[in-house]
Amino acid sequence: MSKILLIEDEAAIRRVLSRIIADENSSYYVEEAEDGIKGLEKVKEKDFDLILCDIKMPKMDGVEVLQSIKAMKPEVPVIMISGHGDLDTAVQTMRLGAYDYISKPPDLNRLLTTVRNALDQKQLIVENKQLKKKVSKKYEMIGESEPILQIINMIDKVAPTDARVLITGPNGTGKELVAHRLHNLSQRSNAPMIEVNCAAIPSELIESELFGHVKGSFTGANKDRSGKFEAAHGGTIFLDEIGDMSLSAQAKVLRALQENKISRVGSDKDIKVNVRVLAATNKDLRKEIEEGRFREDLYHRLAVILIHVPSLNDRRDDIPVLIKHFARLIAKEQGVALKTFSDDAIARLQGYNWTGNIRELRNVIERLLILGGHEIDESDVTLFASK
């Protein structure tokens, strides 16, 4: 049910508008307040999905009420109701964050359409927050070992800045989790984070993928296309496995970092971009530089901050908490019963050589949950997780 608050000092208008809105949809519940002060009291006490507020009222006018609502609950849409002489003020309220304004006497179709649209927008905001929370949970960093606590501490210091970060570490250690935490805690968190797996894109297509192309620039380029840097404008671009990027693409990335502009393949027109660049690799870039496969100048541009993610073998103390985390996550995803792990099972898993790191551990936990007994013991680990 959508809860709507109507703040209006004229009783006749209040009753009519309340009835019209409630009759429009059985899921609309309308509460009334005869002035701004009582309206604000209701806003403090309850959560509303939408507020309609008159501008000219005794005790406190609508502009003051709007400002107070936005200070308390900025996500709630507010529709202002204005008399013909209040239009300039109504426009002012839009600048102060009002969703829209309706003139008196109201056009009923416009009123109801505006109410529906405002409630739809509120629902989208709620869903977006829930999705962000879900995504944030997906990329949560789990661990209590000293190496992980040091990484989390560094991320928390670096994230609010625009400093470029190079994340290193073996495959499967969770370098992408570091990148997501950096973005989620940054000033750019409301803008997109665009991920590019440089190893998964053929070398002949990587430049088009990153910078876009113009129609006819190569076979198959049937129309103009923007690239990942443009898509990340205002946000973050995460260049995963950057050690596999071609030298020609490296040169263009270097220019983007130096000049904050790119050009599409086949075009000489510059496009300004404002992105924060995060990069990750499982390779030793110093060795790649010595062997001529990676540009040293690009390395120094990327490695303003270096974060190394250790292998699972170097943080075995985190294995028990990771087991519990993955067990809860996988049980929910797969719709299977959540099972406990005996101490000997956990000890056995701690003793393995985890060449595949966190990714391998997650796969093993999933296998044990599906195939193991009610409680996972050492025999289950021997049978289903043998290496």
C-alpha positions as CSV (number, residue, x, y, z in Angstrom):
1,M,0.0,0.0,0.0
2,S,1.2,3.5,-0.9
3,K,1.0,6.0,2.0
4,I,0.3,9.5,0.9
5,L,0.3,12.7,3.1
6,L,-1.8,15.7,2.0
7,I,-0.9,19.0,3.7
8,E,-3.6,21.6,2.9
9,D,-5.2,24.2,5.1
10,E,-8.5,24.6,3.2
11,A,-10.7,21.8,4.5
12,A,-13.0,21.6,1.4
13,I,-10.0,21.2,-1.0
14,R,-8.3,18.8,1.4
15,R,-11.4,16.5,1.5
16,V,-11.9,16.6,-2.3
17,L,-8.3,15.8,-3.1
18,S,-8.1,13.1,-0.5
19,R,-11.2,11.4,-1.9
20,I,-10.1,11.7,-5.5
21,I,-6.7,10.2,-4.8
22,A,-8.1,7.4,-2.6
23,D,-10.7,6.5,-5.2
24,E,-8.1,6.3,-8.0
25,N,-6.4,3.3,-6.6
26,S,-7.4,1.0,-3.7
27,S,-3.8,0.7,-2.7
28,Y,-3.5,4.4,-2.0
29,Y,-3.9,5.4,1.7
30,V,-4.2,9.1,2.3
31,E,-3.6,10.9,5.6
32,E,-4.4,14.6,6.0
33,A,-2.8,17.5,7.8
34,E,-4.4,21.0,8.1
35,D,-1.1,23.0,8.3
36,G,2.6,22.7,7.8
37,I,3.5,22.1,11.5
38,K,1.1,19.2,11.9
39,G,2.3,17.9,8.5
40,L,5.9,17.8,9.7
41,E,4.9,16.1,12.9
42,K,3.4,13.3,10.8
43,V,6.5,13.1,8.6
44,K,8.6,12.7,11.8
45,E,6.4,9.9,13.1
46,K,5.7,7.9,10.0
47,D,7.1,6.9,6.6
48,F,5.2,8.2,3.6
49,D,5.7,7.3,0.0
50,L,4.5,10.7,-1.3
51,I,3.6,14.1,0.1
52,L,1.4,16.7,-1.4
53,C,1.8,20.2,0.1
54,D,0.1,23.5,-0.4
55,I,2.3,26.6,-0.7
56,K,0.2,29.3,1.0
57,M,-0.6,28.2,4.5
58,P,-0.8,29.8,7.9
59,K,1.8,29.1,10.6
60,M,4.3,27.7,8.1
61,D,4.3,28.1,4.4
62,G,4.9,25.3,1.9
63,V,8.5,26.4,1.0
64,E,9.6,26.0,4.7
65,V,7.7,22.7,4.9
66,L,9.4,21.4,1.8
67,Q,12.9,22.3,3.0
68,S,12.2,20.6,6.3
69,I,11.0,17.4,4.6
70,K,14.0,17.3,2.3
71,A,16.3,17.7,5.3
72,M,14.6,14.8,7.2
73,K,13.7,12.4,4.4
74,P,15.2,13.5,1.1
75,E,14.1,10.4,-0.8
76,V,10.4,11.2,-0.4
77,P,8.9,12.9,-3.4
78,V,6.9,16.1,-2.7
79,I,4.3,17.6,-5.0
80,M,3.5,21.2,-4.3
81,I,0.0,22.7,-4.7
82,S,0.0,26.3,-5.9
83,G,-2.6,29.0,-6.5
84,H,-2.2,31.0,-9.7
85,G,-0.4,33.8,-7.9
86,D,2.1,31.3,-6.5
87,L,3.7,30.1,-9.7
88,D,7.0,31.8,-9.2
89,T,7.2,30.3,-5.8
90,A,6.2,26.9,-7.2
91,V,9.2,27.1,-9.7
92,Q,11.4,28.0,-6.7
93,T,10.3,24.8,-4.9
94,M,11.3,22.8,-7.9
95,R,14.9,24.1,-7.4
96,L,14.6,23.1,-3.7
97,G,13.8,19.5,-4.7
98,A,10.0,19.3,-5.2
99,Y,9.0,16.6,-7.6
100,D,6.4,18.8,-9.4
101,Y,3.7,21.3,-8.7
102,I,0.0,21.3,-9.4
103,S,-2.0,24.6,-9.9
104,K,-5.3,25.2,-8.2
105,P,-7.9,24.3,-9.2
106,P,-6.2,21.1,-10.1
107,D,-6.6,19.3,-13.4
108,L,-7.6,15.9,-12.1
109,N,-5.9,13.9,-14.9
110,R,-2.7,15.7,-14.4
111,L,-2.9,15.4,-10.6
112,L,-3.4,11.6,-10.8
113,T,-0.8,11.1,-13.4
114,T,1.7,13.1,-11.4
115,V,0.9,11.1,-8.3
116,R,1.4,7.8,-10.2
117,N,4.7,9.0,-11.7
118,A,6.0,10.2,-8.3
119,L,5.2,6.9,-6.6
120,D,6.8,5.0,-9.5
121,Q,9.9,7.1,-9.0
122,K,9.9,6.4,-5.3
123,Q,9.6,2.7,-6.0
124,L,12.6,2.8,-8.4
125,I,14.7,4.6,-5.8
126,V,13.8,1.9,-3.2
127,E,14.6,-0.9,-5.7
128,N,17.9,0.7,-6.7
129,K,18.9,0.9,-3.1
130,Q,18.0,-2.7,-2.5
131,L,19.9,-3.7,-5.7
132,K,23.0,-1.7,-4.5
133,K,22.8,-3.4,-1.2
134,K,22.6,-6.8,-2.8
135,V,25.5,-6.0,-5.1
136,S,27.5,-4.7,-2.2
137,K,26.9,-7.9,-0.3
138,K,28.0,-9.9,-3.3
139,Y,31.4,-8.1,-3.3
140,E,31.8,-8.1,0.5
141,M,35.4,-8.8,1.6
142,I,35.4,-11.6,4.2
143,G,38.4,-12.2,6.5
144,E,39.9,-11.4,9.9
145,S,43.6,-12.2,9.2
146,E,46.2,-9.5,9.4
147,P,46.8,-9.3,5.6
148,I,43.1,-8.8,4.9
149,L,42.7,-6.2,7.7
150,Q,45.6,-4.2,6.3
151,I,44.1,-4.3,2.8
152,I,40.7,-3.1,4.1
153,N,42.4,-0.3,6.1
154,M,44.2,0.8,3.0
155,I,41.1,0.7,0.8
156,D,39.2,2.8,3.4
157,K,41.9,5.5,3.2
158,V,42.3,5.5,-0.5
159,A,38.7,5.1,-1.7
160,P,37.5,8.7,-1.0
161,T,40.3,10.0,-3.3
162,D,40.6,9.7,-7.1
163,A,44.0,8.1,-6.8
164,R,44.6,5.3,-9.3
165,V,45.1,1.9,-7.8
166,L,47.0,-1.2,-9.2
167,I,45.7,-4.4,-7.6
168,T,48.0,-7.4,-7.9
169,G,47.8,-11.0,-6.8
170,P,47.3,-14.6,-8.1
171,N,44.1,-15.7,-9.9
172,G,41.1,-16.3,-7.7
173,T,42.2,-14.2,-4.7
174,G,39.4,-11.6,-5.0
175,K,41.1,-8.7,-6.8
176,E,37.7,-7.6,-8.1
177,L,36.4,-7.4,-4.5
178,V,39.1,-4.8,-3.8
179,A,38.0,-2.8,-6.9
180,H,34.3,-2.9,-6.0
181,R,35.0,-1.8,-2.4
182,L,37.2,1.1,-3.7
183,H,34.3,2.2,-6.0
184,N,31.5,1.7,-3.4
185,L,33.3,3.8,-0.8
186,S,34.3,6.5,-3.3
187,Q,32.7,9.9,-4.2
188,R,31.8,8.2,-7.5
189,S,29.7,5.4,-6.0
190,N,26.4,6.7,-7.5
191,A,28.0,6.7,-11.0
192,P,28.7,3.5,-12.9
193,M,31.6,1.1,-12.4
194,I,32.5,-0.4,-15.8
195,E,34.5,-3.6,-15.8
196,V,36.7,-4.7,-18.7
197,N,38.5,-8.1,-18.7
198,C,41.4,-7.3,-20.9
199,A,42.4,-11.0,-21.3
200,A,38.9,-12.0,-22.6
201,I,38.9,-9.5,-25.5
202,P,40.9,-10.3,-28.7
203,S,43.8,-7.9,-29.1
204,E,42.3,-6.6,-32.4
205,L,39.1,-5.6,-30.7
206,I,40.4,-4.2,-27.4
207,E,40.8,-0.6,-28.6
208,S,37.3,-0.6,-30.0
209,E,36.0,-2.0,-26.7
210,L,37.7,0.6,-24.6
211,F,37.4,3.7,-26.8
212,G,34.6,2.9,-29.2
213,H,34.7,3.3,-33.0
214,V,33.1,5.2,-35.9
215,K,31.1,3.6,-38.7
216,G,33.4,2.1,-41.4
217,S,36.6,2.2,-39.3
218,F,37.0,-1.6,-39.8
219,T,35.1,-4.6,-41.2
220,G,31.9,-5.1,-39.2
221,A,31.8,-1.5,-37.9
222,N,28.3,-0.9,-39.2
223,K,27.6,2.1,-36.9
224,D,29.2,4.5,-34.5
225,R,29.7,2.9,-31.1
226,S,30.9,4.3,-27.7
227,G,33.4,2.5,-25.6
228,K,33.9,1.6,-22.0
229,F,35.7,4.8,-21.1
230,E,32.7,6.9,-22.3
231,A,30.3,4.5,-20.4
232,A,32.3,5.1,-17.2
233,H,32.3,8.9,-17.5
234,G,31.8,10.3,-14.0
235,G,32.5,6.9,-12.4
236,T,35.1,4.2,-12.4
237,I,36.6,1.9,-15.0
238,F,38.2,-1.4,-13.8
239,L,40.8,-2.8,-16.2
240,D,41.1,-6.4,-15.1
241,E,44.1,-8.5,-16.3
242,I,45.7,-5.3,-17.7
243,G,48.9,-7.3,-18.2
244,D,47.3,-8.9,-21.2
245,M,46.5,-5.6,-23.0
246,S,48.2,-5.0,-26.3
247,L,50.9,-2.3,-26.5
248,S,48.9,-0.2,-28.9
249,A,45.9,-0.2,-26.5
250,Q,48.3,0.6,-23.7
251,A,49.4,3.7,-25.5
252,K,45.8,4.9,-25.8
253,V,45.1,4.2,-22.2
254,L,48.2,6.2,-21.2
255,R,46.9,9.2,-23.3
256,A,43.5,8.9,-21.6
257,L,45.2,9.0,-18.2
258,Q,47.5,11.9,-19.1
259,E,45.0,14.1,-21.0
260,N,41.6,12.9,-19.7
261,K,40.4,12.4,-23.3
262,I,40.1,9.6,-25.8
263,S,39.3,9.2,-29.5
264,R,37.2,6.5,-31.1
265,V,38.9,4.1,-33.5
266,G,38.8,5.7,-37.0
267,S,38.2,9.2,-35.6
268,D,40.5,12.1,-34.8
269,K,37.9,13.8,-32.7
270,D,38.8,14.1,-29.0
271,I,36.2,13.1,-26.4
272,K,36.7,14.3,-22.8
273,V,36.3,11.7,-20.1
274,N,36.3,11.9,-16.4
275,V,37.0,8.5,-15.0
276,R,38.9,6.9,-12.1
277,V,41.0,4.0,-13.3
278,L,41.5,0.9,-11.3
279,A,43.6,-1.9,-12.7
280,A,44.4,-5.5,-11.7
281,T,46.8,-8.2,-12.9
282,N,48.1,-11.6,-11.8
283,K,51.4,-10.9,-13.7
284,D,54.7,-9.4,-12.6
285,L,54.5,-6.1,-14.5
286,R,58.1,-5.3,-13.7
287,K,59.1,-8.5,-15.5
288,E,56.7,-7.7,-18.3
289,I,58.4,-4.3,-18.7
290,E,61.8,-5.8,-18.8
291,E,60.7,-8.1,-21.6
292,G,59.1,-5.3,-23.6
293,R,55.4,-6.4,-23.1
294,F,54.3,-3.6,-20.9
295,R,54.9,0.1,-21.0
296,E,56.9,1.4,-18.0
297,D,55.3,4.9,-18.3
298,L,51.8,3.3,-18.1
299,Y,52.8,1.3,-15.1
300,H,53.9,4.4,-13.2
301,R,50.6,6.1,-14.1
302,L,48.5,3.2,-12.8
303,A,50.5,2.3,-9.7
304,V,49.9,5.4,-7.7
305,I,48.7,3.1,-5.0
306,L,49.7,-0.6,-5.0
307,I,47.5,-3.2,-3.2
308,H,48.6,-6.8,-3.2
309,V,46.0,-9.5,-2.5
310,P,47.6,-12.5,-0.9
311,S,47.0,-16.1,-1.9
312,L,44.6,-18.2,0.3
313,N,47.6,-20.2,1.4
314,D,49.0,-17.0,3.0
315,R,45.8,-16.3,4.9
316,R,44.7,-19.7,6.1
317,D,43.3,-18.2,9.3
318,D,40.5,-16.8,7.2
319,I,39.4,-20.3,5.9
320,P,36.9,-21.0,8.8
321,V,35.1,-17.7,8.4
322,L,35.1,-18.1,4.6
323,I,33.6,-21.6,4.9
324,K,30.7,-20.3,7.0
325,H,30.2,-17.3,4.6
326,F,30.1,-19.4,1.4
327,A,27.9,-22.1,3.1
328,R,25.2,-19.5,3.9
329,L,25.5,-17.8,0.5
330,I,25.4,-21.0,-1.5
331,A,22.6,-22.6,0.5
332,K,20.5,-19.5,-0.3
333,E,21.5,-19.4,-4.0
334,Q,21.0,-23.2,-4.6
335,G,18.0,-23.6,-2.3
336,V,19.7,-26.4,-0.3
337,A,19.8,-26.9,3.4
338,L,22.5,-25.0,5.3
339,K,24.9,-27.5,6.8
340,T,27.5,-27.2,9.5
341,F,31.2,-28.2,9.2
342,S,32.9,-30.2,11.8
343,D,36.1,-29.0,13.3
344,D,38.1,-31.9,11.7
345,A,36.5,-31.0,8.3
346,I,37.6,-27.3,8.7
347,A,41.1,-28.4,9.8
348,R,41.4,-30.6,6.8
349,L,40.3,-27.8,4.4
350,Q,42.8,-25.5,6.1
351,G,45.6,-27.9,5.3
352,Y,45.0,-28.0,1.6
353,N,47.2,-26.4,-1.0
354,W,44.7,-23.9,-2.5
355,T,46.2,-23.2,-5.9
356,G,42.9,-21.8,-7.1
357,N,42.6,-19.6,-4.0
358,I,39.2,-18.2,-2.9
359,R,37.5,-19.3,-6.2
360,E,38.5,-22.9,-5.7
361,L,37.4,-22.9,-2.0
362,R,34.0,-21.6,-3.0
363,N,33.6,-24.4,-5.6
364,V,34.6,-27.0,-3.0
365,I,32.1,-25.7,-0.4
366,E,29.3,-25.8,-3.0
367,R,30.2,-29.4,-3.9
368,L,30.2,-30.4,-0.2
369,L,26.9,-28.7,0.5
370,I,25.2,-30.6,-2.4
371,L,26.9,-34.0,-1.9
372,G,27.9,-34.2,1.8
373,G,26.0,-35.4,4.8
374,H,23.8,-33.4,7.3
375,E,27.0,-32.3,8.9
376,I,30.1,-32.0,6.8
377,D,32.9,-34.1,8.4
378,E,36.4,-35.2,7.5
379,S,35.1,-38.2,5.5
380,D,33.0,-35.9,3.3
381,V,36.0,-33.7,2.7
382,T,38.1,-36.7,1.7
383,L,35.4,-38.1,-0.6
384,F,34.2,-34.9,-2.3
385,A,36.9,-32.3,-1.9
386,S,40.0,-34.5,-2.4
387,K,42.7,-32.7,-4.4
